[in-house]
Amino acid sequence: MSQKSIDMNTLLRFMKECLKASKGNTDKGLAGNCLLNGRSFQLTSESTNDRLIGLREWVRANRRWKVESSGFKKLSDSKILVSLGGMPSSKAVVEYIQYSNGGDVGCVFSRDEINAWEEISGTDKFAFHLFALTITLRCFFSKKRVNLALLLRAAQVNYFLLKKVERFGIEKVYNFVPFEVDSNLQSLLLKQAGVKVAFIPSSGPLGTWNRIMICDEVVFSTPYHDEEKVVFSDTMRFDKVLRWGPEKAYGYIQRYLDNRPSTALQTMGFYSHGSWLRLKLGHVQTEMNLAGAEDQCVVLIKDFLQLHPNFSLVIFAHPREKSRQNWKDTQLHYEKLFSGFNWRFSDLNTPSSHAFEQADIGVSTFSTIVYERLHAGYKTIICNYGIQNFPMKNSSLNAITFEDVKGLEDQVSEISSLSEDQFFIKKNLIGYRNDKLNQKN
């Protein structure tokens, strides 16, 4: 496929080749595996039992042919395009990329908001509808109906993306949502069109959503990603690693590089993932026992405070917990948990990443805030009670984990008297800290 031969039939033929090879270990096979077996947030969990989900996706796709576009922005004449989920996050994503690579971004493509801003030929539309009819029938009987239904969205999204790549002469695409089930398909399509592709996964573990990555470049924002690359080397296929900081670090790191604020001693900061609220709202993911791990982490912190009343606790609520509709429930939840202890909420108007100095020792479970705190040079420990395969065996992060109250006491006893520099040296975590902080010491 070249940039001058973009049509729906060619795209669908390539997609079918990937699906047919999905049990193999070729690039096409891995892309097809993701299409058929990958997990996605694009459809609700109830869709698993919805025999009409294919038809519903077909109807949604048909509406997109008719609505004026809001999913594409041209920012400059740069030949770099950013592919992301929703347009509201585009400003922060563009700033992160420009801060990290030093170049301009030319276009932003929002896969969740694509509409028919392109003229589409009758032939292409007919090919799509014929494919949609086949998928709709298969969804009625198949247990993989959610992934099958999402093939319609994948076809439409990538058709429009390739159209934009052709029209604006795009030479490189940064994919900010590589966890989507069609990201590797998209990467192969773009590479065949002569376009370089870079994946930007979250700072969290790659093993959760990004075990399979086929691209030219990938952004690693923590040394833990390097450790995972060794484990998943067979399915992580790229030529170059770009080493950037966590995605939000550009907005706060200077605060900790210049006039670094003094840290409050004998303070513990709990960084919530909001699992109790996700469970209440029915949004929680059951894999890896994350909700159970966070519940146990709270219990262990309570036990620790009972034994060490000289310590105070600062709770850094998750943005979902701080929202207007949930804040009252959040207050009641933590007041019930920590009544009688020396604790407080952090300032609600200050992002957690802008207040690391408020806690000498940060505690969390699986949140990306772990990597952000370490990047900014602050002492951090991880409760991994019951979390499956995290950190991995022999990982450097195992030096800062605990699973019970004794483990928490041992960690605090060991590191509370250490300076931040001493902590990173003793725990062998220098690579997790911002390079400029390392150069100062």
Steps between C-alpha positions, in 0.01 A plus 500: 500500500631847413380845588352533151289185510286533809165328462270304728536172314878502536477586869243227570704245307804580714292478817368157397855381436592598855196321642576187300857499636393576860628170643849556362794709617548716192441873520164454328418212732571707812291787365216256429534351848447845650195557282339171602613464860605842625311668783334833437313775681326610180192289572336424833533165675127441437577484126648154554148356516344732243438297183412824317825679585622464141184664370531778757858571393391497136233762577755714687743472210231605253426810708865601479476527122246778542626718786735794468845417635635605836777243517781664302708814546779641289743692722798573274678391184696236692480149354438348844154378598382399847233231528314505833171408664307821553560857386464653852836346596676616184659817642680312779604217267640739239690695767647176637620387160640839402673535837654154467605494135562869443294516180161629392190287457317560175167321546288341772273206424234400755389143443200532735356795308558409136219587263456519124702810431640327190312430180468122478432328170198281447732205441673549835172541682359187338809301602462616857129418520555154355767439765268638769223262396735203536619618842144562622404142418811359666440704816163332542665162559862564605628529858755749364221734392647805675831475316324418174275803534803720563638397160249741348637785706857394420427503127338842511759661729795377296339586167463861607845509658662378178304762307642774721850357478473511121348848480755670728808299405547371856839341559470392864212404730519500880238258634400613848251215547701189405282289732211514251438161338567632149821690578732237356281465191520878463875490539540242222270698270697818559835332455384361165408856407858609574416670831708455816305405812585569864299356790461696824371262769413606852764502774321200650613143432496406132403144586145609583396639160807523278669161489471513122648810335598518134639840402819683403554675833359473850512740794625353827429732793633277779779238532234242583409507130853386416458206735171411333657520155728213597203287607277583201775534238327255267191719462649848543639582160655841443836642395550789739416600857429866579560578868258765619365583843146412615239670284410776748851565628570787260239704690651467847859374488654849493341565839717224647813589303524868595403607852420152626253528793584347837337168578276453803659237725319205659222529248356226285308576184238257373437539127158355430397326182138536608431126487224516760318761290557314173350193663203701623444647154551164329810620312767293672719260305530160665831395351813492717295544822558876498193582708593242763856628509394857565253396769775307676743789460258724694472237775880477528535878519243507782690227684824692454353826631362315801853379579673829411283797610793735435428464127230700325318404183419711193243355262541595136158423357456378145347758260187286482471513879540878497229561243200702613256209478725266702674728751246462779520119478879525493507704819272256680702203375833623636357651817359159584832330421738734684290643782722548805825523302710801405404542136381753243424536132748676277387831351222411255599779262861385473579202277673219689805529276543863608510413870745210537682677783191472722591136574844369585399147397243440229294180500294360215411174330490501121464868418722688253558750783767254620712577193424870517618527861813303425565713192477813714743349752274413795497194722228259397391147595249261345240278664477198271287283723336239276588683176580238239846520343581852610774583535652223290746259652848655528365849427673798657161609637488202735735698725215737591205263541314370807212257554429517874534741792844366591616562144361854518675558834826365363484725195418812702763418765763461230427806288353762735846598623648506149529809288338480158840453338586221741166331435557478125854376543419239765196368313689500169236719336715780358369430150145584609595854596512795263845527341544861608449401863763231461744752349461727803624224732 
